[in-house]
C-alpha cells in the first residue's frame, strides 16, 4: 500500500529537556527518525536492542559508540550495533540535524 508523507507535515515530538525534536516515519519493520538537536543538547549515553544507522544532514557533532568517538558532519554516516552504548554531542553553534534508521521499529517512540 502506498504511504507518502512529507517531513514538514509530521508532528515534532520534543525530548531531552526540549533541547531536541524528533519526527517519525515507519514501515512494517523499519523506522526513520528525523532529529533536530540544539547546541547545548545534554549528554544522553544510552543503548537499545535495535540496530541503528545515523546520517548527519547538517551541523557538527562528536559521535561516541562504545569506547570510540568520531567527529561527524553533513554526509557522514555511522552504524550502531544493537545493545552498544552511544551518544551524540553537538559541537558547533548550530543545530545538528540527523536521520536515524532503526530496525526493528522502536515501539517506545510510538508510545509517546
C-alpha positions as a printed NumPy array, in Angstrom:
array([[ 0.   ,  0.   ,  0.   ],
       [ 1.327,  3.442, -0.956],
       [ 2.319,  5.601,  2.028],
       [ 3.509,  9.093,  1.104],
       [ 4.291, 11.725,  3.717],
       [ 6.45 , 14.848,  3.929],
       [ 8.629, 15.762,  6.931],
       [ 7.012, 19.225,  7.039],
       [ 3.658, 17.568,  7.798],
       [ 4.86 , 15.165, 10.521],
       [ 4.418, 16.289, 14.126],
       [ 7.573, 17.163, 16.073],
       [ 7.975, 15.468, 19.453],
       [10.162, 17.392, 21.91 ],
       [12.556, 15.454, 24.162],
       [15.666, 15.838, 26.364],
       [14.561, 18.965, 28.218],
       [13.08 , 20.383, 24.989],
       [16.599, 20.651, 23.528],
       [15.667, 18.272, 20.706],
       [12.776, 17.33 , 18.452],
       [12.065, 14.133, 16.553],
       [ 9.747, 13.263, 13.705],
       [ 8.884,  9.651, 12.917],
       [ 8.005,  7.729,  9.76 ],
       [ 7.532,  3.955,  9.93 ],
       [ 7.192,  0.983,  7.675],
       [ 6.39 , -2.528,  8.871],
       [ 9.93 , -3.396, 10.045],
       [11.936, -0.185,  9.78 ],
       [11.652,  3.307, 11.268],
       [13.049,  6.654, 10.101],
       [13.52 ,  9.369, 12.716],
       [14.453, 12.928, 11.771],
       [16.113, 14.624, 14.773],
       [16.981, 18.268, 15.362],
       [19.422, 18.636, 18.286],
       [20.154, 22.127, 19.604],
       [23.549, 23.406, 20.802],
       [23.796, 22.539, 24.49 ],
       [21.896, 19.269, 23.994],
       [22.65 , 17.346, 27.223],
       [24.657, 14.104, 27.204],
       [22.381, 11.146, 26.598],
       [24.531,  7.99 , 26.647],
       [22.176,  5.065, 26.11 ],
       [21.685,  1.724, 24.381],
       [18.799, -0.235, 22.9  ],
       [18.213, -3.608, 21.214],
       [17.75 , -2.021, 17.774],
       [20.316, -1.726, 15.004],
       [20.672,  1.966, 14.122],
       [22.191,  3.891, 11.25 ],
       [22.766,  7.626, 11.702],
       [23.122, 10.013,  8.746],
       [24.144, 13.605,  9.527],
       [22.306, 16.1  ,  7.319],
       [23.518, 19.342,  8.91 ],
       [25.635, 20.559, 11.809],
       [28.667, 19.058, 13.502],
       [28.862, 16.561, 16.348],
       [31.081, 14.112, 18.144],
       [29.559, 10.662, 17.968],
       [30.559,  8.164, 20.649],
       [29.98 ,  4.425, 20.202],
       [31.301,  2.228, 22.98 ],
       [34.845,  3.492, 23.692],
       [35.356,  5.132, 20.274],
       [34.44 ,  8.59 , 19.043],
       [34.478, 10.451, 15.741],
       [33.743, 13.996, 14.601],
       [30.839, 13.912, 12.135],
       [29.325, 16.457,  9.78 ],
       [26.999, 16.661,  6.782],
       [27.11 , 13.497,  4.683],
       [28.706, 11.317,  7.381],
       [27.053,  8.054,  8.409],
       [27.657,  5.522, 11.161],
       [26.194,  2.158, 12.172],
       [25.381,  1.407, 15.795],
       [25.076, -2.303, 16.604],
       [22.291, -3.437, 18.943],
       [22.925, -3.067, 22.695],
       [26.039, -0.854, 22.349],
       [26.155,  2.381, 24.366],
       [26.34 ,  5.538, 22.274],
       [25.919,  9.304, 22.429],
       [25.924, 12.359, 20.174],
       [27.461, 15.656, 21.331],
       [26.64 , 18.835, 19.397],
       [29.959, 20.699, 18.981],
       [29.058, 23.791, 16.96 ],
       [26.792, 26.805, 17.465],
       [24.108, 25.477, 15.152],
       [21.75 , 22.512, 15.471],
       [22.611, 19.024, 14.308],
       [20.003, 17.502, 12.016],
       [20.29 , 13.764, 11.603],
       [18.266, 10.953, 10.124],
       [18.184,  7.741, 12.165],
       [17.169,  4.404, 10.691],
       [16.08 ,  1.738, 13.2  ],
       [15.303, -1.912, 12.753],
       [13.17 , -3.273, 14.209],
       [10.821, -0.36 , 14.894],
       [11.323,  1.369, 18.244],
       [ 7.983,  0.745, 19.892],
       [ 8.972,  3.099, 22.751],
       [ 8.988,  6.026, 20.29 ],
       [ 5.464,  5.19 , 19.119],
       [ 4.026,  5.347, 22.639],
       [ 4.953,  8.985, 23.193]])
